[in-house]
Amino acid sequence: MKTLDVAGGLYGENCRFPKVEEILGSGGRAAIALADAGQEIRWHYYCPPHLQQEARTIMATPRITHFAYSSNDQIHFSYMHPLSRPIYSPGKISISPPITINAAFVLRFGMMEGDAIVTANSCVYDPQSLDPIPFEANGSHADRLAVVLNQEEVLSYSRAPDEEQAVKRIAARSNVSVILVKSGADGCRVYENGKLTATVPAYRSDRVYKIGTGDIFTAAFSGAWLCDGRRPADAADHASRCVSRYAETRHVSTSETSSQGNFLPAPIGTTGAVLVLGSTSSMPCAWLFHEARDALRRMGVTISPRTGTSSMERGDPFVSTASKASISPTAVLALLDQLDTATMLWIFDAFRSKLPIVGYSQGSPSIAHSLSTFPEMEICDDFSTAIYHVAWAARS
């Protein structure tokens, strides 16, 4: 069994809806997931001295050896829901001296309170930053390197105008042999030596807990590619399946068991548009309406404006007049709490048009009778699950 060195943060994570409080972070989640799969892990992370023993106790497992480096701050991330932009504290983070790692196999995450300078035979690098720092910028070197980025990070990492140019620039430096570009509902594109060799789908799950899915993906890919010697596309597919299992169960593992089962792939490259329906008559309703549309936009989903000849056409404050060209919806997201008459009429129209409808409600009893009118509507009591399910429905 190969030993894998993991450099990544130990952070507090608090989510309001659903209520989840954990101390994990990218490094902690990856270390536990890989150890659960039987991997021997040396985990390098920052932690204030007075919390280091507590960290060893919380993350106690025989397969994880802790290397804690002193920092001033314990960093916490707070989420309203799993798709929201987090608020972190403290607001100003003290930067600690870099961690130096010299090992055969390394998984390096970006960290907020410092950095890891890596010398490795093989390494996977996931910067996890809106302004990612190139792997070699801090003096790191690997004979064989895989870089994991999302579709926004790949452009920032390379300072390129599009993904094709970005991949060429990244592949030309630092012994980068594999580039993975995660693309939400479109899965993950696998590039080897600068050429696209595979597109791995995202796999559906009955529930979607999004916080930590990126950590699981990178950890699972690292274990399969670095330690098990699997081909990049096969390793990425294993990682995508592990993400589906984690999103549904929150079980932190990259084991083969986690990637086995009847996983249904989400469509890749298909077009579709989502019509979001809901009241905007109060500030909470308007906030949720905007939040749902924003979450779908950030996933790359087209938003269908509310247009037509009925009274519901009036007063869509989130779509400008210039953008109200006809974009026919292929699925509907109905925000069901505090339903108003206009929204109900829109839902009736969608139902008659045989569009797939995903409803989101936190369980308001006042809508129970209304929902019985639409027996084929899928009802979700979790916001991020509703967003993903309607995105998948629009592409089906």
HELIX and SHEET records of a PDB file:
HELIX    1   1 GLY A   25  ASP A   36  1                                  12    
HELIX    2   2 PRO A   49  LEU A   51  5                                   3    
HELIX    3   3 GLN A   52  ILE A   58  1                                   7    
HELIX    4   4 PHE A  135  ASN A  138  5                                   4    
HELIX    5   5 GLU A  153  SER A  158  1                                   6    
HELIX    6   6 GLU A  163  ALA A  171  1                                   9    
HELIX    7   7 GLY A  184  ASP A  186  5                                   3    
HELIX    8   8 THR A  213  SER A  222  1                                  10    
HELIX    9   9 GLY A  223  CYS A  227  3                                   5    
HELIX   10  10 PRO A  232  THR A  249  1                                  18    
HELIX   11  11 THR A  257  SER A  259  5                                   3    
HELIX   12  12 MET A  283  ARG A  298  1                                  16    
HELIX   13  13 SER A  311  GLU A  313  5                                   3    
HELIX   14  14 THR A  321  SER A  323  5                                   3    
HELIX   15  15 THR A  341  ARG A  352  1                                  12    
HELIX   16  16 PRO A  365  ILE A  367  5                                   3    
HELIX   17  17 ALA A  368  LEU A  371  1                                   4    
HELIX   18  18 PHE A  383  ARG A  395  1                                  13    
SHEET    1   A 9 ILE A  64  SER A  70  0                                        
SHEET    2   A 9 GLU A  40  CYS A  47  1                                        
SHEET    3   A 9 THR A   3  ALA A   7  1                                        
SHEET    4   A 9 ILE A  99  PHE A 109  1                                        
SHEET    5   A 9 ALA A 116  ASP A 126  1                                        
SHEET    6   A 9 HIS A 141  ASN A 150  1                                        
SHEET    7   A 9 VAL A 176  LYS A 182  1                                        
SHEET    8   A 9 CYS A 188  GLU A 192 -1                                        
SHEET    9   A 9 LYS A 195  VAL A 200 -1                                        
SHEET    1   B 4 VAL A  20  ILE A  23  0                                        
SHEET    2   B 4 GLY A  12  CYS A  15 -1                                        
SHEET    3   B 4 HIS A  76  TYR A  79  1                                        
SHEET    4   B 4 ILE A  87  SER A  89 -1                                        
SHEET    1   C 5 THR A 302  ILE A 303  0                                        
SHEET    2   C 5 ALA A 273  LEU A 277  1                                        
SHEET    3   C 5 ALA A 331  LEU A 335  1                                        
SHEET    4   C 5 ILE A 357  TYR A 360  1                                        
SHEET    5   C 5 GLU A 378  CYS A 380  1                                        
END                                                                             
